[in-house]
Amino acid sequence: MMKKTVLVSGGAGYIGSHVSVELLSAGYDVVVADNFSNCDLTCFEGVRKITGRDDLPLVKMDFCDAAAVRKLFSDYPIDAVIHFAAFKAVGESVEQPLKYYKNNLDSFLNVQESAQAHSAKVLFSSSATVYGEPDKMPVTEESPRKPATSPYGNTKQICEDILRDTIFASKGAVQGIALRYFNPIGAHPSALIGELPRGVPNNLVPYITQTAIGKRECLSIFGNDYPTPDGTCLRDYIDIVDLAKAHVFAVRRMLEARMEADYEIFNIGTGRPVSVLELVQAFERVNGLKLNYRFAPRREGDVPAIWADPSRANTVLGWRAERTIEETLAAAWAWEKHLAGI
Ligand code: UFG
């Protein structure tokens, strides 16, 4: 059978690079496209090294450029596209909403138009942020989507709607899946790819590893007076390699015409809530070090607790999170040390 080709937009970034590795290992041809607005070549080169694929195609382009997207789809025989190319900083999106709406919506509209023209399947990288502050835990795919609390979150909701509406209007001609990620963390066990935030990290794990290596002085734990067992927020931290594998299951499902509906949604999480303090302590324990941290006021916009019910992904997709939080935090630390040349 002919190998199927998967386009990974934003494929040089944190999630895209891990997904590219898993797709290549599963036997797909991959085309990586990225405008390098929020990453450099480190992870792309890491993907080539891990997979031994020196011929892995890389297209430097902006998905907001409709003509460039059309050209990409005519240059390569794309069977499915996984769309990661988007801005993702929640705080920045509040300060610069137009930047976020323009970039995240234009790029997805262009991908959607070309995918439809070429009958390519679409996998959209969505987020647990679409649930807002849920009334009931854990959240299932049927849990209501609450009004977004940031323009970033709103772009995730709008892109899900664009995908859903296009699919319904096409009457069976177009199929797609939205994966709603909980909190992706960690790095590839090779320590050749991982999260590479520019400037001061917004997210917890890069802040922890940068504090441990001495790049940051002290981790602030935002809030210890939440209505949770230890007073710190609860999240569902999902290992980046486990998360990447979920994409292979979803792509296979679309390309092998095994979908039950033309548009499907899956939560991608572990189903286990972990507090910020527990995560910090697990990091210290598994890596045998002490982290400099202090309790600080709550961060605006944080929900006290959110975790997934991943049973639909477990039973319908056949995917399950496998790596332990210890393995994940050891990998995150190995990656930070790799960056520091240790
Ligand atoms: N946290 C700290 N200190 C830090 C950074 C984070 O205590 O320096 C805490 C946060 O308060 C939160 C937890 O660690 O309780 C996780 O924070 P992250 O920033 O790592 O992740 P979020 O849960 O805020 O973010 C996730 C996704 C986003 C998504 C957002 C929706 O990463 O893509 O949920 O709120 F938009």
Boltz pocket constraint, residues with backbone or C-beta under 6 A from the ligand:
constraints:
  - pocket:
      binder: B
      contacts: [[A, 88], [A, 90], [A, 127], [A, 128], [A, 129], [A, 152], [A, 153], [A, 182], [A, 183], [A, 184], [A, 201], [A, 202], [A, 203], [A, 204], [A, 205], [A, 207], [A, 219], [A, 220], [A, 221], [A, 222], [A, 223], [A, 233], [A, 234], [A, 235], [A, 276], [A, 299], [A, 301], [A, 302], [A, 303]]
      max_distance: 6.0
